[in-house]
Amino acid sequence: MGALLLALAGGTSVAHADAKDPGEIRFSVTTATSDGPDKRRIFDFVAEPGEQIQDQVAVSNHGASPVTFTMVANDGLFTPMGKFDIRTSDQEPQDSGGWFEVQPTVDVPAGETVVVPFTITVPEGATPGDHPAGIVATITSASTAAGPGVGVESRVGVRVNLRVPGEVAPSLALTDVRATYEPSWNPFAPGSVRVAYDVTNDGNLRVGAEQQAHVTGPFGIGDTVIDRGTEGVEELIPGTSRSTALAVAGIWPVGPVTTEITVTPAPVSTGGAVDVPVEAPLEPVTVTVTTWAIPWVQILLLAAAAVLVIGLRDNRKRKKQRLEALLAKARAEGRAAAGSGDADRAPSGASAPAVTVPEASSAGSADRGDVSVGPDAPSSGA
């Protein structure tokens, strides 16, 4: 079981020796002539099918003890973070990594540099285009930090760019394009659209990807164009993909939002032999997707406001009903109190005296002024 430390393009690595040989193993690998290291940063080759290339690397031991390094060549690739790498030592080469011939090991005394020659033989059936690879020196050492029984493989190498002439086709493909709307928690501010997609090099040249995002809402609301350049996809080698994403701000949630992603192949310069003009069109590729920007925050705000208004209205209605009930009760109690007071003022068990006014007689009794009042009044005889 092993772990890996890697540096390419003339880097320097530090490997820790085991307990039997304490100390650090510091070493580097660079491009070289037969006389020693040179100033090239990487190897750039153009070779026809059947042609052979011979060159050298310089392996330098910066430690205090002699070290035996293992020499490995393998296919080039890029990590998900966009860093150039090669296949691990336990993986068989599938492309130009298998075209190398290099000695299996090299002994380098302490503080010394040894030049290691290598040969690349391009197969007769090699396809036109780019075939990246790398050549490295490796050493495996014990690591207590990684756990018992775990070895750490440290390797340092140089990148190799190899192009086979012929009909070239710089081409990119867009896949798995997806857009999601991310609202702002401020209901009075616009949100953003997050766009993610995969860029695949389906041609035969290593290229970067010039990217443009165009996002617009209904009737052109929030129309926004972002030119990313090659950000996130600075270089893709043939047959590989890279995932990338971006956010487009200032988008209001007013319904469907259209997102248009365009990628265009961009030549990659290394300042070496493979920077030959590419007489091929760099065709853009565009994919359009639609997502819905629903104003959830604004809907929640309106719902909360509606609940508040309804609650206030119902509260006022209940207060009015309670007040009307209290007034009705007060009026009823007032009427009841008034009726009780009238009954208390009237005398009980007495009747008013009767008053009788006799009729006038024909004999002119009215002229005599005779009046009888009550039952005890005297009566006059005839």
DRENZA-407902 format. One record per residue (C-alpha): y, x, z; residue in one letter. Coordinates in nm, 3 decimals, m for minus. Example, Ala and Ser with C-alpha at 12.3 -4.5 7.8 and 13.67 -1.06 7.14 Angstrom:
<recs>
REC       y       x       z residuo
REC  m0.450   1.230   0.780       A
REC  m0.106   1.367   0.714       S
</recs>
This chain:
<recs>
REC       y       x       z residuo
REC   0.000   0.000   0.000       M
REC   0.339   0.141  m0.087       G
REC   0.707   0.073  m0.101       A
REC   0.948   0.202  m0.360       L
REC   1.276   0.387  m0.368       L
REC   1.426   0.441  m0.713       L
REC   1.723   0.617  m0.865       A
REC   1.772   0.649  m1.239       L
REC   2.016   0.821  m1.472       A
REC   2.023   1.151  m1.293       G
REC   2.025   1.026  m0.937       G
REC   1.917   1.198  m0.618       T
REC   1.654   1.062  m0.382       S
REC   1.564   1.142  m0.023       V
REC   1.200   1.112   0.083       A
REC   1.077   1.167   0.440       H
REC   0.775   1.390   0.479       A
REC   0.481   1.299   0.702       D
REC   0.416   1.436   1.052       A
REC   0.233   1.743   0.922       K
REC   0.536   1.847   0.722       D
REC   0.844   1.719   0.905       P
REC   1.181   1.707   0.738       G
REC   1.337   1.551   0.433       E
REC   1.244   1.593   0.070       I
REC   1.558   1.577  m0.141       R
REC   1.523   1.591  m0.516       F
REC   1.690   1.489  m0.841       S
REC   1.603   1.450  m1.208       V
REC   1.848   1.500  m1.495       T
REC   1.853   1.548  m1.869       T
REC   1.806   1.910  m1.971       A
REC   1.774   2.169  m2.242       T
REC   1.510   2.438  m2.226       S
REC   1.758   2.645  m2.026       D
REC   1.825   2.390  m1.753       G
REC   2.022   2.072  m1.674       P
REC   2.283   1.956  m1.925       D
REC   2.567   1.706  m1.915       K
REC   2.397   1.410  m2.079       R
REC   2.375   1.100  m1.860       R
REC   2.082   0.933  m2.038       I
REC   1.863   0.999  m2.339       F
REC   1.969   0.824  m2.663       D
REC   1.725   0.848  m2.954       F
REC   1.693   0.694  m3.300       V
REC   1.351   0.754  m3.455       A
REC   1.158   0.619  m3.750       E
REC   0.797   0.497  m3.713       P
REC   0.567   0.799  m3.708       G
REC   0.845   1.037  m3.599       E
REC   0.819   1.263  m3.293       Q
REC   1.095   1.344  m3.044       I
REC   1.084   1.641  m2.807       Q
REC   1.318   1.685  m2.513       D
REC   1.323   1.794  m2.147       Q
REC   1.410   1.679  m1.797       V
REC   1.508   1.903  m1.507       A
REC   1.342   1.836  m1.169       V
REC   1.534   1.989  m0.878       S
REC   1.399   2.028  m0.524       N
REC   1.689   2.028  m0.277       H
REC   1.465   2.049   0.031       G
REC   1.348   2.339   0.243       A
REC   0.980   2.324   0.137       S
REC   0.797   2.338  m0.197       P
REC   0.698   1.997  m0.336       V
REC   0.451   1.878  m0.600       T
REC   0.596   1.585  m0.794       F
REC   0.410   1.336  m1.013       T
REC   0.566   1.276  m1.356       M
REC   0.561   0.917  m1.489       V
REC   0.700   0.745  m1.799       A
REC   0.703   0.367  m1.839       N
REC   0.875   0.072  m2.004       D
REC   1.234  m0.007  m1.909       G
REC   1.340  m0.334  m1.750       L
REC   1.626  m0.485  m1.552       F
REC   1.607  m0.615  m1.196       T
REC   1.735  m0.967  m1.117       P
REC   2.051  m0.796  m0.991       M
REC   2.109  m0.638  m1.331       G
REC   2.003  m0.281  m1.245       K
REC   1.796  m0.075  m1.488       F
REC   1.447   0.008  m1.367       D
REC   1.103   0.089  m1.506       I
REC   0.762  m0.059  m1.440       R
REC   0.594   0.056  m1.123       T
REC   0.335   0.332  m1.132       S
REC   0.045   0.089  m1.097       D
REC   0.152  m0.108  m1.409       Q
REC   0.037  m0.005  m1.755       E
REC   0.312   0.038  m2.017       P
REC   0.334  m0.236  m2.279       Q
REC   0.590  m0.080  m2.513       D
REC   0.767   0.255  m2.552       S
REC   0.659   0.372  m2.205       G
REC   0.320   0.436  m2.364       G
REC   0.467   0.658  m2.637       W
REC   0.541   0.948  m2.396       F
REC   0.341   1.264  m2.339       E
REC   0.438   1.455  m2.023       V
REC   0.250   1.680  m1.783       Q
REC   0.106   1.482  m1.489       P
REC   0.257   1.695  m1.210       T
REC   0.509   1.970  m1.152       V
REC   0.537   2.217  m0.862       D
REC   0.896   2.288  m0.762       V
REC   0.973   2.556  m0.502       P
REC   1.229   2.489  m0.231       A
REC   1.582   2.502  m0.367       G
REC   1.461   2.551  m0.725       E
REC   1.477   2.354  m1.053       T
REC   1.194   2.330  m1.305       V
REC   1.239   2.207  m1.664       V
REC   0.966   1.965  m1.773       V
REC   0.924   1.903  m2.149       P
REC   0.807   1.570  m2.289       F
REC   0.724   1.429  m2.632       T
REC   0.776   1.077  m2.770       I
REC   0.565   0.974  m3.068       T
REC   0.686   0.653  m3.234       V
REC   0.385   0.455  m3.362       P
REC   0.361   0.375  m3.732       E
REC   0.369   0.004  m3.657       G
REC   0.670   0.017  m3.424       A
REC   0.900  m0.279  m3.478       T
REC   1.270  m0.228  m3.554       P
REC   1.508  m0.258  m3.263       G
REC   1.553  m0.120  m2.913       D
REC   1.264   0.005  m2.700       H
REC   1.405   0.118  m2.362       P
REC   1.200   0.332  m2.125       A
REC   1.238   0.582  m1.843       G
REC   1.086   0.909  m1.725       I
REC   1.070   0.981  m1.351       V
REC   0.945   1.227  m1.090       A
REC   0.777   1.061  m0.792       T
REC   0.644   1.150  m0.449       I
REC   0.473   0.932  m0.191       T
REC   0.532   0.996   0.179       S
REC   0.433   0.823   0.501       A
REC   0.685   0.585   0.656       S
REC   0.679   0.485   1.020       T
REC   0.970   0.248   0.956       A
REC   0.773   0.053   0.696       A
REC   0.472   0.021   0.927       G
REC   0.148   0.206   0.993       P
REC  m0.054   0.295   0.686       G
REC   0.238   0.225   0.450       V
REC   0.346   0.489   0.202       G
REC   0.688   0.501   0.044       V
REC   0.704   0.603  m0.321       E
REC   1.034   0.772  m0.395       S
REC   1.111   0.822  m0.761       R
REC   1.409   0.955  m0.950       V
REC   1.441   0.951  m1.324       G
REC   1.644   0.927  m1.640       V
REC   1.681   0.626  m1.869       R
REC   1.567   0.657  m2.228       V
REC   1.726   0.441  m2.501       N
REC   1.514   0.447  m2.815       L
REC   1.597   0.253  m3.131       R
REC   1.370   0.214  m3.431       V
REC   1.574   0.159  m3.751       P
REC   1.515  m0.143  m3.969       G
REC   1.618  m0.506  m3.977       E
REC   1.789  m0.577  m3.647       V
REC   1.873  m0.915  m3.499       A
REC   2.109  m0.939  m3.204       P
REC   2.038  m1.283  m3.064       S
REC   2.067  m1.477  m2.739       L
REC   1.925  m1.808  m2.619       A
REC   2.053  m2.042  m2.348       L
REC   1.795  m2.219  m2.133       T
REC   1.783  m2.426  m1.816       D
REC   2.153  m2.514  m1.828       V
REC   2.242  m2.737  m1.531       R
REC   2.567  m2.859  m1.383       A
REC   2.635  m3.019  m1.045       T
REC   2.957  m3.162  m0.908       Y
REC   3.069  m3.035  m0.568       E
REC   3.339  m3.260  m0.417       P
REC   3.616  m3.141  m0.191       S
REC   3.607  m3.276   0.162       W
REC   3.979  m3.332   0.124       N
REC   3.994  m3.676  m0.045       P
REC   4.329  m3.587  m0.200       F
REC   4.207  m3.265  m0.367       A
REC   3.985  m3.215  m0.674       P
REC   3.634  m3.074  m0.650       G
REC   3.450  m2.825  m0.869       S
REC   3.158  m2.812  m1.111       V
REC   2.892  m2.548  m1.049       R
REC   2.714  m2.441  m1.366       V
REC   2.394  m2.235  m1.368       A
REC   2.199  m2.117  m1.670       Y
REC   1.955  m1.857  m1.799       D
REC   2.042  m1.618  m2.082       V
REC   1.750  m1.476  m2.280       T
REC   1.758  m1.193  m2.529       N
REC   1.536  m1.330  m2.805       D
REC   1.648  m1.069  m3.057       G
REC   1.544  m0.706  m3.095       N
REC   1.862  m0.525  m2.979       L
REC   1.991  m0.476  m2.629       R
REC   2.313  m0.674  m2.595       V
REC   2.548  m0.816  m2.340       G
REC   2.647  m1.181  m2.330       A
REC   3.008  m1.293  m2.375       E
REC   3.028  m1.625  m2.191       Q
REC   3.267  m1.919  m2.204       Q
REC   3.258  m2.241  m2.003       A
REC   3.448  m2.553  m2.109       H
REC   3.454  m2.839  m1.858       V
REC   3.629  m3.172  m1.911       T
REC   3.627  m3.520  m1.760       G
REC   3.686  m3.861  m1.924       P
REC   3.987  m3.874  m2.157       F
REC   4.035  m3.498  m2.115       G
REC   4.103  m3.517  m1.740       I
REC   4.067  m3.174  m1.578       G
REC   4.014  m2.997  m1.910       D
REC   3.935  m2.635  m1.815       T
REC   3.819  m2.331  m2.014       V
REC   3.692  m2.014  m1.845       I
REC   3.617  m1.692  m2.033       D
REC   3.379  m1.480  m1.822       R
REC   3.336  m1.188  m2.057       G
REC   2.995  m1.029  m1.989       T
REC   3.013  m1.086  m1.612       E
REC   2.661  m1.117  m1.472       G
REC   2.500  m1.039  m1.809       V
REC   2.639  m0.699  m1.896       E
REC   2.318  m0.592  m2.070       E
REC   1.992  m0.757  m2.167       L
REC   1.706  m0.571  m2.330       I
REC   1.488  m0.755  m2.582       P
REC   1.252  m1.011  m2.432       G
REC   1.422  m1.034  m2.094       T
REC   1.627  m1.305  m1.922       S
REC   1.901  m1.320  m1.662       R
REC   2.010  m1.611  m1.443       S
REC   2.379  m1.651  m1.372       T
REC   2.619  m1.914  m1.244       A
REC   2.987  m1.993  m1.210       L
REC   3.210  m2.256  m1.048       A
REC   3.490  m2.439  m1.232       V
REC   3.753  m2.573  m0.992       A
REC   4.014  m2.847  m1.037       G
REC   3.778  m3.124  m1.149       I
REC   3.855  m3.477  m1.024       W
REC   3.567  m3.718  m0.951       P
REC   3.644  m3.980  m1.213       V
REC   3.305  m4.028  m1.380       G
REC   3.107  m3.826  m1.634       P
REC   3.197  m3.458  m1.668       V
REC   3.099  m3.267  m1.981       T
REC   3.019  m2.896  m1.951       T
REC   2.986  m2.678  m2.259       E
REC   2.844  m2.325  m2.222       I
REC   2.876  m2.078  m2.509       T
REC   2.725  m1.729  m2.515       V
REC   2.779  m1.470  m2.786       T
REC   2.590  m1.139  m2.821       P
REC   2.808  m0.837  m2.741       A
REC   2.721  m0.479  m2.842       P
REC   2.643  m0.246  m2.552       V
REC   2.791   0.102  m2.568       S
REC   2.636   0.407  m2.404       T
REC   2.830   0.674  m2.589       G
REC   2.512   0.808  m2.742       G
REC   2.311   0.811  m3.061       A
REC   2.223   0.442  m3.052       V
REC   2.590   0.337  m3.074       D
REC   2.554   0.293  m3.449       V
REC   2.730   0.000  m3.615       P
REC   2.517  m0.312  m3.622       V
REC   2.546  m0.479  m3.960       E
REC   2.429  m0.814  m3.833       A
REC   2.620  m1.130  m3.737       P
REC   2.676  m1.199  m3.367       L
REC   2.616  m1.572  m3.364       E
REC   2.728  m1.779  m3.063       P
REC   2.496  m2.031  m2.898       V
REC   2.631  m2.346  m2.731       T
REC   2.463  m2.593  m2.496       V
REC   2.633  m2.907  m2.360       T
REC   2.531  m3.098  m2.048       V
REC   2.682  m3.397  m1.868       T
REC   2.694  m3.461  m1.497       T
REC   2.847  m3.744  m1.295       W
REC   3.138  m3.673  m1.064       A
REC   3.122  m3.967  m0.824       I
REC   3.410  m3.995  m0.574       P
REC   3.189  m4.023  m0.267       W
REC   3.454  m3.889  m0.030       V
REC   3.714  m4.132  m0.162       Q
REC   3.463  m4.418  m0.146       I
REC   3.385  m4.336   0.215       L
REC   3.756  m4.320   0.292       L
REC   3.819  m4.660   0.132       L
REC   3.516  m4.807   0.312       A
REC   3.646  m4.676   0.645       A
REC   3.992  m4.818   0.569       A
REC   3.839  m5.156   0.475       A
REC   3.638  m5.165   0.796       V
REC   3.952  m5.083   0.994       L
REC   4.158  m5.356   0.821       V
REC   3.884  m5.616   0.869       I
REC   3.847  m5.515   1.232       G
REC   4.221  m5.545   1.296       L
REC   4.235  m5.883   1.124       R
REC   3.940  m6.018   1.321       D
REC   4.092  m5.883   1.642       N
REC   4.422  m6.066   1.573       R
REC   4.230  m6.383   1.489       K
REC   4.036  m6.369   1.816       R
REC   4.356  m6.307   2.012       K
REC   4.520  m6.609   1.844       K
REC   4.220  m6.827   1.921       Q
REC   4.223  m6.720   2.286       R
REC   4.598  m6.790   2.309       L
REC   4.558  m7.134   2.155       E
REC   4.276  m7.212   2.395       A
REC   4.487  m7.105   2.690       L
REC   4.780  m7.320   2.570       L
REC   4.556  m7.621   2.519       A
REC   4.413  m7.576   2.866       K
REC   4.763  m7.547   3.014       A
REC   4.877  m7.865   2.837       R
REC   4.573  m8.054   2.958       A
REC   4.627  m7.937   3.314       E
REC   4.997  m8.037   3.289       G
REC   4.913  m8.389   3.171       R
REC   4.658  m8.427   3.445       A
REC   4.908  m8.313   3.708       A
REC   5.178  m8.552   3.580       A
REC   4.946  m8.858   3.593       G
REC   4.845  m8.780   3.951       S
REC   5.212  m8.767   4.065       G
REC   5.296  m9.121   3.932       D
REC   5.002  m9.272   4.115       A
REC   5.113  m9.117   4.445       D
REC   5.465  m9.290   4.437       R
REC   5.341  m9.660   4.406       A
REC   5.297  m9.869   4.762       P
REC   4.953  m9.998   4.838       S
REC   4.863 m10.363   4.969       G
REC   5.211 m10.538   4.917       A
REC   5.324 m10.794   4.668       S
REC   5.675 m10.878   4.557       A
REC   5.824 m11.214   4.687       P
REC   5.831 m11.501   4.447       A
REC   6.168 m11.648   4.349       V
REC   6.182 m12.013   4.232       T
REC   6.478 m12.163   4.051       V
REC   6.450 m12.545   4.040       P
REC   6.536 m12.737   3.731       E
REC   6.858 m12.939   3.725       A
REC   6.804 m13.316   3.797       S
REC   6.960 m13.609   3.621       S
REC   7.146 m13.708   3.937       A
REC   7.351 m13.396   3.911       G
REC   7.186 m13.197   4.187       S
REC   7.315 m12.896   4.022       A
REC   7.659 m13.003   4.122       D
REC   7.556 m13.004   4.489       R
REC   7.431 m12.646   4.465       G
REC   7.097 m12.718   4.632       D
REC   6.866 m12.419   4.594       V
REC   6.525 m12.372   4.754       S
REC   6.409 m12.018   4.818       V
REC   6.065 m11.947   4.947       G
REC   5.820 m12.177   5.117       P
REC   6.030 m12.226   5.436       D
REC   6.334 m12.369   5.264       A
REC   6.419 m12.723   5.386       P
REC   6.370 m13.010   5.152       S
REC   6.626 m13.288   5.115       S
REC   6.535 m13.648   5.137       G
REC   6.633 m13.911   4.892       A
</recs>
